Amino acid sequence: MPQDTLSAKGSIQVEKSAEEQEKTSPITLNLTMDKRIDLALTLVFIAVGVFMIIEARGFRSGKQPDWFTSRGIPILTGGLLIIEGIVLAVMRLWTWSQIPGHFVPEEGQEDEKGYPASWVPCISVILLSFAWEFFLDSLGILIVTPLYLILCLRIMGERSWVMLIVFSIIFTLANWILFGPLLSIRFPLGPLENLIYALGLG
């Protein structure tokens, strides 16, 4: 029966019978993911869910209780985070017990050739999202949103400026028309506010 041995370099070699070794070479698994860090992130995941529920319980509820409100949605989301975090933690602990030491094989797949994974695009989009919210009142949704989309798509690899501009403008206008004039939801319009109201679209 195959036996697992832990090498000093942080890898596991699965030893097979002589007959199996003739057919295949030993399987080597690189151990690069720290169990402790992964479990800590899972606990943070659960803590965020608890925090969301506690904070949301302080929100005022409407005359008719509804789960899909500013109070109900955070409670539902927090509950899902807690459940998913607990399930993930149990699965992690059960899996890790099969492998000695503090490291386990890294999950996921290798980066696509020519498109290496990087934290820079992710952080850049997050920072742009904060910038979008910061400038929303002063510039208005019709100006700041296309700029935000163009920069985000550019960061994610889109190189056609025509596609970037056309998509960003159409997407912004379509969403504004749907939720603004049609559903009567007010958005900050910035410098375009007087023009929009003059056209009867505000």
N, C-alpha and C positions, 0 to 999 in steps of 0.2 A: 504493500500500500504506500502511496506517495507520502513523503514527509517534508515539512517545511523547515528550512534552516535560515537563521538570520545572520547575514554576513556583517563584518565590521564596518563596511563602507555604506551601510544604510540601504541594503537591498535584500530581497528574499529570493532564495533559489529553491525551486521545488524539485526535490530529488525523486526520481522515478526508478522503477525497476529496471533491471538490465535489458529486458526485452523492449521496454518503452524507450530507453535511452538509445537503443539502436535505431529507432525510427525518428525520434525527435531529440533536439538538444534541450538542455535545461532552460526553464522559463525564468527570466529575471525581471522582477518588479522593482522599479525605482521608488524608494520611499522618500517623498519630499514634503508631504503635508503633515503639519504638526497637529496631533489630536487635540492638544490642550487649547490651541488658538481657535480651532474649528468649533470646539464645544463652547468656548467663551463667546464666540459670535452667535451661536445658537441661543445661548442664554440672553444675550443682548436683544435678539429677535423677540424672545418671549417678554422681556422687560418693556420693550417698546409697545407691545400689545397691551400690557397691564397699564402702562402710562396713558395710552389713548383712551382706555375705558374709564379710568379714574377722572381724567380731564373732561371727557364727554359727559359724564354724569352731572357735571356742574352747569352744563348748557341748559337754557330754558327750552322746554318742549312746547309744541303748539297745543291748541285746544283739542285737536284730535291727534292722538299718538300715531306716529308714522315712523317706520324704520328708516325710510329714505329721506331723512332730514339732516340738518347740521349736527344733531345729537345722535340720531340712529346710525348713520353711516360710520362714524368713528367707532361706535361700540361694536358694530358688526365686523369692521375691519380689525379692530383690536382682538376680538374673539378668535377670528380666523388666524391671526398671527400667533396667538397663544397655542391654539390647537396644532397648527403646522409646526411650531417650534418644539412642542413636546414630542410629537411624532418623530420629527427629525432627530431630536436628542436621543430618543430610545433606539432608533435605527442605528445611529452613530455608535452608541455604547455597545450595542450587540455586535456590530461589525468589528469594532476595534478590539473586542475581547478575543477575536480569532487571531490577531497579530500582536506579538509582544513588542514592547518598546513604545516610544512616544510618537513614532512616525508611521504613516500609512500611505499606500499608493495614491498619487494625485488623481482626482476625478476629472471628467470632461475629456475633450479631444484636443489634439495638437492644433496649433494655429494654422489657418488656411495659408497655403504657400503664397507669398507676396503680400499678405495682409496680416502682419504680426499683431497679436493682442497688445494693447497698451492702456494704461490708466489715464493717459493725457486726454484722449477724446471724451471719455466719460466725465472727468472733472471739468473739462471745458464746457460741456453741455450743461452741467449743473450750475456753473458760474454764470453762463448765459441766461439760464432760467431765473436766477436771482436778479440779473440785470434787467430782464424783461419785466419782472414785477416792479422793480425800482422805477423804471422809466414809463410804466404804463399810464399813470395819471398825467404826467407832463406831456408825453408825446401822443398818447391815445393808441387805442388798439389797432387802428388801421395803418399806423406808421410803424409802431414798434414790433408788431407781430410778423410782418413780412421780413423785416431785417433779422429778427430772431430766427426765423425758419431758414433764411438764406445761409446764415452763419452756421447753424446746426447741420444742415445738409452738406455744406462745404466741409465741415469737420468730419462728417461720416463718409466722405469720399466722392460725393457727386461733383463732377468737374464741368458739366455743361452749364454755362451761365444762363442760357436761354431757359433751360429746364428749371434751374433754381429760381429765377425771377418769376416765370409764368406760374409755376406751381405755388409759390409762396403767396402771390397776389390772389390767385383764384381761390386757394384754400382759405385765406383770411376773409375775403369778401363773402364767400359762400357761408361761412360760419357766422359772420356778423349779420348778414341779411336774415339768416334763419333764426338766430337767437335775439337779434336786435329788433328790426322793424316788424318781423312776423310774430315773434313771441313776446314782444314788448319788454325785453330785458335791457336795462340801461348799461352801457359800457362807457368808459372814459374815451373821449374823442380828441382831446388835446386841441391843437391848432385848427383842426377840421370841424370843430363843434359848430361854429356859426354857419359854415357852409352846409353841413348836414341838415341842420334845422331849417335853413333857408330853402333847401330842396324838399322839405317835408318828410325826411327820412328819420328824424330823431324822435 
